[in-house]
């Protein structure tokens, strides 16, 4: 499966603490020098049986010099996010 700008890919993650989670990965920008994608949970994800709620990370992977890469990320939380996720 190729990564294309605007395309959505789906992945599952198995964790021994929180079980299975399904994510949608949206490819916002795809080029030889830059990859930008965001993740969104398709199913509720729980940590120690507590729902974390609305968490949406976005990742920026930029080619710097040669094969050197820089990774940046940001995370936003929604109104229904747990205090475990927001730290408040």
PDB file of N, CA, C and O in Angstrom:
ATOM      1  N   UNK A   1       0.846  -1.177   0.000  1.00  0.00           N
ATOM      2  CA  UNK A   1       0.000   0.000   0.000  1.00  0.00           C
ATOM      3  C   UNK A   1       0.893   1.243   0.000  1.00  0.00           C
ATOM      4  O   UNK A   1       1.799   1.366   0.824  1.00  0.00           O
ATOM      5  N   UNK A   2       0.629   2.155  -0.927  1.00  0.00           N
ATOM      6  CA  UNK A   2       1.426   3.373  -1.036  1.00  0.00           C
ATOM      7  C   UNK A   2       0.852   4.485  -0.178  1.00  0.00           C
ATOM      8  O   UNK A   2      -0.362   4.600  -0.005  1.00  0.00           O
ATOM      9  N   UNK A   3       1.752   5.304   0.357  1.00  0.00           N
ATOM     10  CA  UNK A   3       1.323   6.486   1.094  1.00  0.00           C
ATOM     11  C   UNK A   3       1.132   7.611   0.096  1.00  0.00           C
ATOM     12  O   UNK A   3       2.070   8.005  -0.597  1.00  0.00           O
ATOM     13  N   UNK A   4      -0.085   8.125   0.025  1.00  0.00           N
ATOM     14  CA  UNK A   4      -0.398   9.221  -0.882  1.00  0.00           C
ATOM     15  C   UNK A   4      -1.059  10.336  -0.100  1.00  0.00           C
ATOM     16  O   UNK A   4      -1.802  10.095   0.851  1.00  0.00           O
ATOM     17  N   UNK A   5      -0.777  11.563  -0.517  1.00  0.00           N
ATOM     18  CA  UNK A   5      -1.378  12.720   0.119  1.00  0.00           C
ATOM     19  C   UNK A   5      -2.902  12.621   0.068  1.00  0.00           C
ATOM     20  O   UNK A   5      -3.480  12.306  -0.972  1.00  0.00           O
ATOM     21  N   UNK A   6      -3.538  12.894   1.199  1.00  0.00           N
ATOM     22  CA  UNK A   6      -4.990  12.848   1.288  1.00  0.00           C
ATOM     23  C   UNK A   6      -5.556  11.464   1.561  1.00  0.00           C
ATOM     24  O   UNK A   6      -6.751  11.336   1.827  1.00  0.00           O
ATOM     25  N   UNK A   7      -4.732  10.428   1.503  1.00  0.00           N
ATOM     26  CA  UNK A   7      -5.190   9.051   1.694  1.00  0.00           C
ATOM     27  C   UNK A   7      -5.263   8.712   3.186  1.00  0.00           C
ATOM     28  O   UNK A   7      -4.467   9.207   3.984  1.00  0.00           O
ATOM     29  N   UNK A   8      -6.214   7.874   3.548  1.00  0.00           N
ATOM     30  CA  UNK A   8      -6.327   7.392   4.925  1.00  0.00           C
ATOM     31  C   UNK A   8      -5.922   5.932   4.969  1.00  0.00           C
ATOM     32  O   UNK A   8      -6.396   5.124   4.170  1.00  0.00           O
ATOM     33  N   UNK A   9      -5.055   5.598   5.892  1.00  0.00           N
ATOM     34  CA  UNK A   9      -4.636   4.224   6.126  1.00  0.00           C
ATOM     35  C   UNK A   9      -5.105   3.828   7.521  1.00  0.00           C
ATOM     36  O   UNK A   9      -5.280   4.690   8.383  1.00  0.00           O
ATOM     37  N   UNK A  10      -5.307   2.546   7.749  1.00  0.00           N
ATOM     38  CA  UNK A  10      -5.781   2.070   9.049  1.00  0.00           C
ATOM     39  C   UNK A  10      -4.774   1.106   9.638  1.00  0.00           C
ATOM     40  O   UNK A  10      -4.176   0.298   8.928  1.00  0.00           O
ATOM     41  N   UNK A  11      -4.592   1.202  10.966  1.00  0.00           N
ATOM     42  CA  UNK A  11      -3.669   0.299  11.639  1.00  0.00           C
ATOM     43  C   UNK A  11      -4.236  -0.092  12.983  1.00  0.00           C
ATOM     44  O   UNK A  11      -5.021   0.636  13.590  1.00  0.00           O
ATOM     45  N   UNK A  12      -3.821  -1.260  13.430  1.00  0.00           N
ATOM     46  CA  UNK A  12      -4.215  -1.754  14.756  1.00  0.00           C
ATOM     47  C   UNK A  12      -2.978  -1.855  15.628  1.00  0.00           C
ATOM     48  O   UNK A  12      -1.893  -2.208  15.167  1.00  0.00           O
ATOM     49  N   UNK A  13      -3.167  -1.538  16.890  1.00  0.00           N
ATOM     50  CA  UNK A  13      -2.078  -1.632  17.855  1.00  0.00           C
ATOM     51  C   UNK A  13      -2.543  -2.488  19.022  1.00  0.00           C
ATOM     52  O   UNK A  13      -3.614  -2.268  19.588  1.00  0.00           O
ATOM     53  N   UNK A  14      -1.728  -3.455  19.366  1.00  0.00           N
ATOM     54  CA  UNK A  14      -2.027  -4.303  20.519  1.00  0.00           C
ATOM     55  C   UNK A  14      -1.103  -3.905  21.657  1.00  0.00           C
ATOM     56  O   UNK A  14       0.109  -3.794  21.475  1.00  0.00           O
ATOM     57  N   UNK A  15      -1.676  -3.692  22.819  1.00  0.00           N
ATOM     58  CA  UNK A  15      -0.922  -3.265  23.986  1.00  0.00           C
ATOM     59  C   UNK A  15      -1.313  -4.169  25.144  1.00  0.00           C
ATOM     60  O   UNK A  15      -2.497  -4.448  25.331  1.00  0.00           O
ATOM     61  N   UNK A  16      -0.347  -4.629  25.920  1.00  0.00           N
ATOM     62  CA  UNK A  16      -0.677  -5.544  27.009  1.00  0.00           C
ATOM     63  C   UNK A  16      -1.392  -4.850  28.169  1.00  0.00           C
ATOM     64  O   UNK A  16      -1.953  -5.529  29.029  1.00  0.00           O
ATOM     65  N   UNK A  17      -1.386  -3.508  28.216  1.00  0.00           N
ATOM     66  CA  UNK A  17      -2.099  -2.796  29.272  1.00  0.00           C
ATOM     67  C   UNK A  17      -3.506  -2.387  28.848  1.00  0.00           C
ATOM     68  O   UNK A  17      -4.448  -2.476  29.636  1.00  0.00           O
ATOM     69  N   UNK A  18      -3.647  -1.938  27.596  1.00  0.00           N
ATOM     70  CA  UNK A  18      -4.941  -1.387  27.188  1.00  0.00           C
ATOM     71  C   UNK A  18      -5.640  -2.181  26.103  1.00  0.00           C
ATOM     72  O   UNK A  18      -6.748  -1.820  25.706  1.00  0.00           O
ATOM     73  N   UNK A  19      -5.033  -3.250  25.611  1.00  0.00           N
ATOM     74  CA  UNK A  19      -5.689  -4.086  24.610  1.00  0.00           C
ATOM     75  C   UNK A  19      -5.511  -3.569  23.199  1.00  0.00           C
ATOM     76  O   UNK A  19      -4.515  -2.916  22.885  1.00  0.00           O
ATOM     77  N   UNK A  20      -6.488  -3.866  22.346  1.00  0.00           N
ATOM     78  CA  UNK A  20      -6.424  -3.500  20.933  1.00  0.00           C
ATOM     79  C   UNK A  20      -6.995  -2.101  20.702  1.00  0.00           C
ATOM     80  O   UNK A  20      -7.967  -1.697  21.341  1.00  0.00           O
ATOM     81  N   UNK A  21      -6.377  -1.378  19.784  1.00  0.00           N
ATOM     82  CA  UNK A  21      -6.884  -0.082  19.363  1.00  0.00           C
ATOM     83  C   UNK A  21      -6.720   0.017  17.848  1.00  0.00           C
ATOM     84  O   UNK A  21      -5.719  -0.439  17.295  1.00  0.00           O
ATOM     85  N   UNK A  22      -7.698   0.609  17.188  1.00  0.00           N
ATOM     86  CA  UNK A  22      -7.653   0.820  15.745  1.00  0.00           C
ATOM     87  C   UNK A  22      -7.527   2.317  15.486  1.00  0.00           C
ATOM     88  O   UNK A  22      -8.257   3.118  16.069  1.00  0.00           O
ATOM     89  N   UNK A  23      -6.597   2.689  14.608  1.00  0.00           N
ATOM     90  CA  UNK A  23      -6.330   4.085  14.295  1.00  0.00           C
ATOM     91  C   UNK A  23      -6.487   4.347  12.808  1.00  0.00           C
ATOM     92  O   UNK A  23      -6.241   3.467  11.983  1.00  0.00           O
ATOM     93  N   UNK A  24      -6.898   5.564  12.473  1.00  0.00           N
ATOM     94  CA  UNK A  24      -6.904   6.046  11.099  1.00  0.00           C
ATOM     95  C   UNK A  24      -5.721   6.987  10.962  1.00  0.00           C
ATOM     96  O   UNK A  24      -5.601   7.942  11.728  1.00  0.00           O
ATOM     97  N   UNK A  25      -4.849   6.734  10.003  1.00  0.00           N
ATOM     98  CA  UNK A  25      -3.683   7.577   9.758  1.00  0.00           C
ATOM     99  C   UNK A  25      -3.946   8.352   8.471  1.00  0.00           C
ATOM    100  O   UNK A  25      -4.009   7.760   7.393  1.00  0.00           O
ATOM    101  N   UNK A  26      -4.098   9.659   8.575  1.00  0.00           N
ATOM    102  CA  UNK A  26      -4.368  10.520   7.428  1.00  0.00           C
ATOM    103  C   UNK A  26      -3.051  11.132   6.956  1.00  0.00           C
ATOM    104  O   UNK A  26      -2.359  11.803   7.722  1.00  0.00           O
ATOM    105  N   UNK A  27      -2.715  10.896   5.697  1.00  0.00           N
ATOM    106  CA  UNK A  27      -1.484  11.407   5.114  1.00  0.00           C
ATOM    107  C   UNK A  27      -1.743  12.826   4.615  1.00  0.00           C
ATOM    108  O   UNK A  27      -2.346  13.010   3.558  1.00  0.00           O
ATOM    109  N   UNK A  28      -1.292  13.830   5.369  1.00  0.00           N
ATOM    110  CA  UNK A  28      -1.542  15.227   5.011  1.00  0.00           C
ATOM    111  C   UNK A  28      -0.564  15.722   3.950  1.00  0.00           C
ATOM    112  O   UNK A  28      -0.944  16.494   3.070  1.00  0.00           O
ATOM    113  N   UNK A  29       0.693  15.285   4.026  1.00  0.00           N
ATOM    114  CA  UNK A  29       1.706  15.707   3.057  1.00  0.00           C
ATOM    115  C   UNK A  29       2.694  14.563   2.856  1.00  0.00           C
ATOM    116  O   UNK A  29       3.212  14.005   3.823  1.00  0.00           O
ATOM    117  N   UNK A  30       2.950  14.219   1.600  1.00  0.00           N
ATOM    118  CA  UNK A  30       3.876  13.136   1.275  1.00  0.00           C
ATOM    119  C   UNK A  30       4.787  13.611   0.149  1.00  0.00           C
ATOM    120  O   UNK A  30       4.321  13.908  -0.951  1.00  0.00           O
ATOM    121  N   UNK A  31       6.090  13.682   0.429  1.00  0.00           N
ATOM    122  CA  UNK A  31       7.078  14.021  -0.598  1.00  0.00           C
ATOM    123  C   UNK A  31       8.387  13.325  -0.250  1.00  0.00           C
ATOM    124  O   UNK A  31       8.496  12.667   0.785  1.00  0.00           O
ATOM    125  N   UNK A  32       9.365  13.473  -1.109  1.00  0.00           N
ATOM    126  CA  UNK A  32      10.663  12.844  -0.865  1.00  0.00           C
ATOM    127  C   UNK A  32      11.365  13.446   0.350  1.00  0.00           C
ATOM    128  O   UNK A  32      12.209  12.795   0.966  1.00  0.00           O
ATOM    129  N   UNK A  33      11.021  14.684   0.695  1.00  0.00           N
ATOM    130  CA  UNK A  33      11.696  15.372   1.801  1.00  0.00           C
ATOM    131  C   UNK A  33      10.830  15.617   3.019  1.00  0.00           C
ATOM    132  O   UNK A  33      11.320  16.108   4.036  1.00  0.00           O
ATOM    133  N   UNK A  34       9.540  15.282   2.936  1.00  0.00           N
ATOM    134  CA  UNK A  34       8.669  15.575   4.073  1.00  0.00           C
ATOM    135  C   UNK A  34       7.488  14.614   4.110  1.00  0.00           C
ATOM    136  O   UNK A  34       6.917  14.253   3.081  1.00  0.00           O
ATOM    137  N   UNK A  35       7.140  14.211   5.335  1.00  0.00           N
ATOM    138  CA  UNK A  35       5.978  13.367   5.570  1.00  0.00           C
ATOM    139  C   UNK A  35       5.226  13.967   6.760  1.00  0.00           C
ATOM    140  O   UNK A  35       5.795  14.149   7.836  1.00  0.00           O
ATOM    141  N   UNK A  36       3.950  14.269   6.556  1.00  0.00           N
ATOM    142  CA  UNK A  36       3.110  14.818   7.625  1.00  0.00           C
ATOM    143  C   UNK A  36       1.863  13.948   7.703  1.00  0.00           C
ATOM    144  O   UNK A  36       1.154  13.768   6.713  1.00  0.00           O
ATOM    145  N   UNK A  37       1.605  13.411   8.891  1.00  0.00           N
ATOM    146  CA  UNK A  37       0.417  12.569   9.067  1.00  0.00           C
ATOM    147  C   UNK A  37      -0.150  12.746  10.455  1.00  0.00           C
ATOM    148  O   UNK A  37       0.564  13.076  11.402  1.00  0.00           O
ATOM    149  N   UNK A  38      -1.468  12.517  10.563  1.00  0.00           N
ATOM    150  CA  UNK A  38      -2.117  12.579  11.870  1.00  0.00           C
ATOM    151  C   UNK A  38      -2.799  11.253  12.142  1.00  0.00           C
ATOM    152  O   UNK A  38      -3.123  10.502  11.221  1.00  0.00           O
ATOM    153  N   UNK A  39      -3.010  10.979  13.399  1.00  0.00           N
ATOM    154  CA  UNK A  39      -3.667   9.745  13.835  1.00  0.00           C
ATOM    155  C   UNK A  39      -4.963  10.096  14.555  1.00  0.00           C
ATOM    156  O   UNK A  39      -5.047  11.093  15.272  1.00  0.00           O
ATOM    157  N   UNK A  40      -5.958   9.262  14.347  1.00  0.00           N
ATOM    158  CA  UNK A  40      -7.221   9.422  15.060  1.00  0.00           C
ATOM    159  C   UNK A  40      -7.723   8.047  15.446  1.00  0.00           C
ATOM    160  O   UNK A  40      -7.712   7.121  14.634  1.00  0.00           O
ATOM    161  N   UNK A  41      -8.160   7.916  16.679  1.00  0.00           N
ATOM    162  CA  UNK A  41      -8.686   6.631  17.148  1.00  0.00           C
ATOM    163  C   UNK A  41     -10.021   6.336  16.501  1.00  0.00           C
ATOM    164  O   UNK A  41     -10.905   7.192  16.461  1.00  0.00           O
ATOM    165  N   UNK A  42     -10.167   5.130  15.996  1.00  0.00           N
ATOM    166  CA  UNK A  42     -11.447   4.689  15.428  1.00  0.00           C
ATOM    167  C   UNK A  42     -12.288   3.999  16.486  1.00  0.00           C
ATOM    168  O   UNK A  42     -13.506   3.889  16.343  1.00  0.00           O
ATOM    169  N   UNK A  43     -11.650   3.540  17.535  1.00  0.00           N
ATOM    170  CA  UNK A  43     -12.347   2.883  18.639  1.00  0.00           C
ATOM    171  C   UNK A  43     -11.828   3.505  19.926  1.00  0.00           C
ATOM    172  O   UNK A  43     -10.752   4.103  19.949  1.00  0.00           O
ATOM    173  N   UNK A  44     -12.580   3.363  20.967  1.00  0.00           N
ATOM    174  CA  UNK A  44     -12.153   3.872  22.269  1.00  0.00           C
ATOM    175  C   UNK A  44     -10.878   3.173  22.714  1.00  0.00           C
ATOM    176  O   UNK A  44     -10.755   1.957  22.568  1.00  0.00           O
ATOM    177  N   UNK A  45      -9.947   3.911  23.243  1.00  0.00           N
ATOM    178  CA  UNK A  45      -8.701   3.360  23.748  1.00  0.00           C
ATOM    179  C   UNK A  45      -8.684   3.592  25.259  1.00  0.00           C
ATOM    180  O   UNK A  45      -8.972   4.695  25.724  1.00  0.00           O
ATOM    181  N   UNK A  46      -8.355   2.577  26.004  1.00  0.00           N
ATOM    182  CA  UNK A  46      -8.370   2.691  27.468  1.00  0.00           C
ATOM    183  C   UNK A  46      -7.006   2.337  28.036  1.00  0.00           C
ATOM    184  O   UNK A  46      -6.311   1.464  27.517  1.00  0.00           O
ATOM    185  N   UNK A  47      -6.634   3.016  29.095  1.00  0.00           N
ATOM    186  CA  UNK A  47      -5.405   2.737  29.820  1.00  0.00           C
ATOM    187  C   UNK A  47      -5.809   2.373  31.239  1.00  0.00           C
ATOM    188  O   UNK A  47      -6.440   3.169  31.934  1.00  0.00           O
ATOM    189  N   UNK A  48      -5.447   1.174  31.668  1.00  0.00           N
ATOM    190  CA  UNK A  48      -5.862   0.667  32.974  1.00  0.00           C
ATOM    191  C   UNK A  48      -7.379   0.765  33.128  1.00  0.00           C
ATOM    192  O   UNK A  48      -7.887   1.111  34.195  1.00  0.00           O
ATOM    193  N   UNK A  49      -8.104   0.448  32.023  1.00  0.00           N
ATOM    194  CA  UNK A  49      -9.555   0.432  31.985  1.00  0.00           C
ATOM    195  C   UNK A  49     -10.189   1.811  32.148  1.00  0.00           C
ATOM    196  O   UNK A  49     -11.380   1.905  32.441  1.00  0.00           O
ATOM    197  N   UNK A  50      -9.411   2.888  31.962  1.00  0.00           N
ATOM    198  CA  UNK A  50      -9.930   4.251  31.975  1.00  0.00           C
ATOM    199  C   UNK A  50      -9.845   4.791  30.559  1.00  0.00           C
ATOM    200  O   UNK A  50      -8.770   4.756  29.959  1.00  0.00           O
ATOM    201  N   UNK A  51     -10.945   5.291  30.002  1.00  0.00           N
ATOM    202  CA  UNK A  51     -10.946   5.812  28.640  1.00  0.00           C
ATOM    203  C   UNK A  51     -10.166   7.118  28.582  1.00  0.00           C
ATOM    204  O   UNK A  51     -10.383   8.019  29.393  1.00  0.00           O
ATOM    205  N   UNK A  52      -9.252   7.212  27.610  1.00  0.00           N
ATOM    206  CA  UNK A  52      -8.450   8.423  27.463  1.00  0.00           C
ATOM    207  C   UNK A  52      -9.177   9.504  26.679  1.00  0.00           C
ATOM    208  O   UNK A  52      -8.873  10.686  26.837  1.00  0.00           O
ATOM    209  N   UNK A  53     -10.121   9.126  25.848  1.00  0.00           N
ATOM    210  CA  UNK A  53     -10.920  10.109  25.140  1.00  0.00           C
ATOM    211  C   UNK A  53     -10.290  10.620  23.868  1.00  0.00           C
ATOM    212  O   UNK A  53      -9.557   9.895  23.196  1.00  0.00           O
ATOM    213  N   UNK A  54     -10.569  11.850  23.537  1.00  0.00           N
ATOM    214  CA  UNK A  54     -10.177  12.448  22.264  1.00  0.00           C
ATOM    215  C   UNK A  54      -8.729  12.925  22.288  1.00  0.00           C
ATOM    216  O   UNK A  54      -8.416  13.966  22.866  1.00  0.00           O
ATOM    217  N   UNK A  55      -7.866  12.163  21.661  1.00  0.00           N
ATOM    218  CA  UNK A  55      -6.453  12.528  21.558  1.00  0.00           C
ATOM    219  C   UNK A  55      -6.077  12.441  20.087  1.00  0.00           C
ATOM    220  O   UNK A  55      -6.284  11.402  19.460  1.00  0.00           O
ATOM    221  N   UNK A  56      -5.520  13.527  19.518  1.00  0.00           N
ATOM    222  CA  UNK A  56      -5.158  13.543  18.109  1.00  0.00           C
ATOM    223  C   UNK A  56      -3.735  14.059  17.927  1.00  0.00           C
ATOM    224  O   UNK A  56      -3.499  15.266  17.972  1.00  0.00           O
ATOM    225  N   UNK A  57      -2.788  13.147  17.722  1.00  0.00           N
ATOM    226  CA  UNK A  57      -1.414  13.586  17.454  1.00  0.00           C
ATOM    227  C   UNK A  57      -1.198  13.826  15.960  1.00  0.00           C
ATOM    228  O   UNK A  57      -1.852  13.205  15.121  1.00  0.00           O
ATOM    229  N   UNK A  58      -0.273  14.736  15.637  1.00  0.00           N
ATOM    230  CA  UNK A  58       0.172  14.960  14.268  1.00  0.00           C
ATOM    231  C   UNK A  58       1.696  14.908  14.271  1.00  0.00           C
ATOM    232  O   UNK A  58       2.340  15.428  15.182  1.00  0.00           O
ATOM    233  N   UNK A  59       2.265  14.284  13.253  1.00  0.00           N
ATOM    234  CA  UNK A  59       3.703  14.081  13.168  1.00  0.00           C
ATOM    235  C   UNK A  59       4.251  14.713  11.900  1.00  0.00           C
ATOM    236  O   UNK A  59       3.630  14.641  10.839  1.00  0.00           O
ATOM    237  N   UNK A  60       5.421  15.332  12.017  1.00  0.00           N
ATOM    238  CA  UNK A  60       6.129  15.947  10.902  1.00  0.00           C
ATOM    239  C   UNK A  60       7.503  15.293  10.816  1.00  0.00           C
ATOM    240  O   UNK A  60       8.282  15.364  11.767  1.00  0.00           O
ATOM    241  N   UNK A  61       7.804  14.670   9.709  1.00  0.00           N
ATOM    242  CA  UNK A  61       9.105  14.032   9.492  1.00  0.00           C
ATOM    243  C   UNK A  61       9.758  14.748   8.312  1.00  0.00           C
ATOM    244  O   UNK A  61       9.294  14.636   7.177  1.00  0.00           O
ATOM    245  N   UNK A  62      10.840  15.487   8.583  1.00  0.00           N
ATOM    246  CA  UNK A  62      11.523  16.281   7.562  1.00  0.00           C
ATOM    247  C   UNK A  62      12.931  15.771   7.328  1.00  0.00           C
ATOM    248  O   UNK A  62      13.652  15.446   8.271  1.00  0.00           O
ATOM    249  N   UNK A  63      13.321  15.705   6.046  1.00  0.00           N
ATOM    250  CA  UNK A  63      14.696  15.368   5.704  1.00  0.00           C
ATOM    251  C   UNK A  63      15.526  16.636   5.896  1.00  0.00           C
ATOM    252  O   UNK A  63      15.164  17.704   5.404  1.00  0.00           O
ATOM    253  N   UNK A  64      16.631  16.508   6.610  1.00  0.00           N
ATOM    254  CA  UNK A  64      17.518  17.641   6.805  1.00  0.00           C
ATOM    255  C   UNK A  64      18.685  17.532   5.824  1.00  0.00           C
ATOM    256  O   UNK A  64      18.513  17.847   4.646  1.00  0.00           O
ATOM    257  N   UNK A  65      19.837  17.109   6.256  1.00  0.00           N
ATOM    258  CA  UNK A  65      21.000  16.982   5.389  1.00  0.00           C
ATOM    259  C   UNK A  65      21.259  15.506   5.119  1.00  0.00           C
ATOM    260  O   UNK A  65      21.366  14.710   6.051  1.00  0.00           O
ATOM    261  N   UNK A  66      21.360  15.142   3.847  1.00  0.00           N
ATOM    262  CA  UNK A  66      21.602  13.743   3.503  1.00  0.00           C
ATOM    263  C   UNK A  66      20.463  12.867   3.975  1.00  0.00           C
ATOM    264  O   UNK A  66      19.307  13.079   3.607  1.00  0.00           O
ATOM    265  N   UNK A  67      20.796  11.870   4.802  1.00  0.00           N
ATOM    266  CA  UNK A  67      19.783  10.953   5.329  1.00  0.00           C
ATOM    267  C   UNK A  67      19.355  11.326   6.745  1.00  0.00           C
ATOM    268  O   UNK A  67      18.617  10.576   7.384  1.00  0.00           O
ATOM    269  N   UNK A  68      19.803  12.464   7.235  1.00  0.00           N
ATOM    270  CA  UNK A  68      19.426  12.908   8.578  1.00  0.00           C
ATOM    271  C   UNK A  68      17.978  13.398   8.569  1.00  0.00           C
ATOM    272  O   UNK A  68      17.590  14.186   7.706  1.00  0.00           O
ATOM    273  N   UNK A  69      17.184  12.928   9.531  1.00  0.00           N
ATOM    274  CA  UNK A  69      15.765  13.262   9.602  1.00  0.00           C
ATOM    275  C   UNK A  69      15.451  13.981  10.903  1.00  0.00           C
ATOM    276  O   UNK A  69      16.096  13.744  11.924  1.00  0.00           O
ATOM    277  N   UNK A  70      14.468  14.850  10.860  1.00  0.00           N
ATOM    278  CA  UNK A  70      13.977  15.535  12.064  1.00  0.00           C
ATOM    279  C   UNK A  70      12.515  15.155  12.244  1.00  0.00           C
ATOM    280  O   UNK A  70      11.735  15.215  11.293  1.00  0.00           O
ATOM    281  N   UNK A  71      12.141  14.765  13.455  1.00  0.00           N
ATOM    282  CA  UNK A  71      10.767  14.386  13.762  1.00  0.00           C
ATOM    283  C   UNK A  71      10.202  15.368  14.777  1.00  0.00           C
ATOM    284  O   UNK A  71      10.786  15.589  15.838  1.00  0.00           O
ATOM    285  N   UNK A  72       9.067  15.952  14.438  1.00  0.00           N
ATOM    286  CA  UNK A  72       8.354  16.857  15.331  1.00  0.00           C
ATOM    287  C   UNK A  72       6.943  16.307  15.497  1.00  0.00           C
ATOM    288  O   UNK A  72       6.398  15.683  14.587  1.00  0.00           O
ATOM    289  N   UNK A  73       6.366  16.544  16.655  1.00  0.00           N
ATOM    290  CA  UNK A  73       4.983  16.106  16.842  1.00  0.00           C
ATOM    291  C   UNK A  73       4.253  17.056  17.780  1.00  0.00           C
ATOM    292  O   UNK A  73       4.858  17.719  18.624  1.00  0.00           O
ATOM    293  N   UNK A  74       2.954  17.102  17.611  1.00  0.00           N
ATOM    294  CA  UNK A  74       2.072  17.871  18.484  1.00  0.00           C
ATOM    295  C   UNK A  74       0.867  16.993  18.781  1.00  0.00           C
ATOM    296  O   UNK A  74       0.514  16.118  17.990  1.00  0.00           O
ATOM    297  N   UNK A  75       0.245  17.229  19.914  1.00  0.00           N
ATOM    298  CA  UNK A  75      -0.950  16.481  20.289  1.00  0.00           C
ATOM    299  C   UNK A  75      -2.003  17.466  20.760  1.00  0.00           C
ATOM    300  O   UNK A  75      -1.725  18.384  21.531  1.00  0.00           O
ATOM    301  N   UNK A  76      -3.217  17.251  20.276  1.00  0.00           N
ATOM    302  CA  UNK A  76      -4.325  18.056  20.797  1.00  0.00           C
ATOM    303  C   UNK A  76      -5.316  17.103  21.447  1.00  0.00           C
ATOM    304  O   UNK A  76      -5.435  15.939  21.066  1.00  0.00           O
ATOM    305  N   UNK A  77      -6.008  17.623  22.422  1.00  0.00           N
ATOM    306  CA  UNK A  77      -7.022  16.822  23.102  1.00  0.00           C
ATOM    307  C   UNK A  77      -8.365  17.519  22.968  1.00  0.00           C
ATOM    308  O   UNK A  77      -8.435  18.747  22.925  1.00  0.00           O
ATOM    309  N   UNK A  78      -9.416  16.738  22.903  1.00  0.00           N
ATOM    310  CA  UNK A  78     -10.768  17.282  22.803  1.00  0.00           C
ATOM    311  C   UNK A  78     -11.379  17.480  24.171  1.00  0.00           C
ATOM    312  O   UNK A  78     -10.775  17.174  25.198  1.00  0.00           O
ATOM    313  N   UNK A  79     -12.575  17.993  24.158  1.00  0.00           N
ATOM    314  CA  UNK A  79     -13.290  18.274  25.414  1.00  0.00           C
ATOM    315  C   UNK A  79     -13.555  17.022  26.231  1.00  0.00           C
ATOM    316  O   UNK A  79     -13.642  17.089  27.457  1.00  0.00           O
ATOM    317  N   UNK A  80     -13.682  15.889  25.570  1.00  0.00           N
ATOM    318  CA  UNK A  80     -14.011  14.654  26.273  1.00  0.00           C
ATOM    319  C   UNK A  80     -12.774  13.856  26.684  1.00  0.00           C
ATOM    320  O   UNK A  80     -12.900  12.710  27.115  1.00  0.00           O
ATOM    321  N   UNK A  81     -11.591  14.438  26.558  1.00  0.00           N
ATOM    322  CA  UNK A  81     -10.370  13.725  26.930  1.00  0.00           C
ATOM    323  C   UNK A  81     -10.284  13.583  28.454  1.00  0.00           C
ATOM    324  O   UNK A  81     -10.715  14.459  29.203  1.00  0.00           O
ATOM    325  N   UNK A  82      -9.727  12.482  28.876  1.00  0.00           N
ATOM    326  CA  UNK A  82      -9.563  12.202  30.296  1.00  0.00           C
ATOM    327  C   UNK A  82      -8.494  13.110  30.905  1.00  0.00           C
ATOM    328  O   UNK A  82      -7.633  13.632  30.197  1.00  0.00           O
ATOM    329  N   UNK A  83      -8.557  13.289  32.199  1.00  0.00           N
ATOM    330  CA  UNK A  83      -7.505  14.045  32.901  1.00  0.00           C
ATOM    331  C   UNK A  83      -6.157  13.344  32.811  1.00  0.00           C
ATOM    332  O   UNK A  83      -5.111  13.985  32.914  1.00  0.00           O
ATOM    333  N   UNK A  84      -6.181  12.025  32.618  1.00  0.00           N
ATOM    334  CA  UNK A  84      -4.915  11.297  32.409  1.00  0.00           C
ATOM    335  C   UNK A  84      -4.228  11.754  31.134  1.00  0.00           C
ATOM    336  O   UNK A  84      -3.000  11.775  31.063  1.00  0.00           O
ATOM    337  N   UNK A  85      -5.005  12.118  30.132  1.00  0.00           N
ATOM    338  CA  UNK A  85      -4.443  12.551  28.852  1.00  0.00           C
ATOM    339  C   UNK A  85      -4.044  14.020  28.871  1.00  0.00           C
ATOM    340  O   UNK A  85      -3.047  14.390  28.251  1.00  0.00           O
ATOM    341  N   UNK A  86      -4.800  14.866  29.569  1.00  0.00           N
ATOM    342  CA  UNK A  86      -4.550  16.303  29.537  1.00  0.00           C
ATOM    343  C   UNK A  86      -3.624  16.778  30.651  1.00  0.00           C
ATOM    344  O   UNK A  86      -3.022  17.846  30.541  1.00  0.00           O
ATOM    345  N   UNK A  87      -3.506  16.009  31.704  1.00  0.00           N
ATOM    346  CA  UNK A  87      -2.656  16.420  32.819  1.00  0.00           C
ATOM    347  C   UNK A  87      -3.269  17.511  33.684  1.00  0.00           C
ATOM    348  O   UNK A  87      -2.565  18.135  34.478  1.00  0.00           O
ATOM    349  N   UNK A  88      -4.589  17.756  33.540  1.00  0.00           N
ATOM    350  CA  UNK A  88      -5.233  18.806  34.342  1.00  0.00           C
ATOM    351  C   UNK A  88      -6.072  18.207  35.438  1.00  0.00           C
ATOM    352  O   UNK A  88      -6.689  18.938  36.213  1.00  0.00           O
TER     353      UNK A  88
END
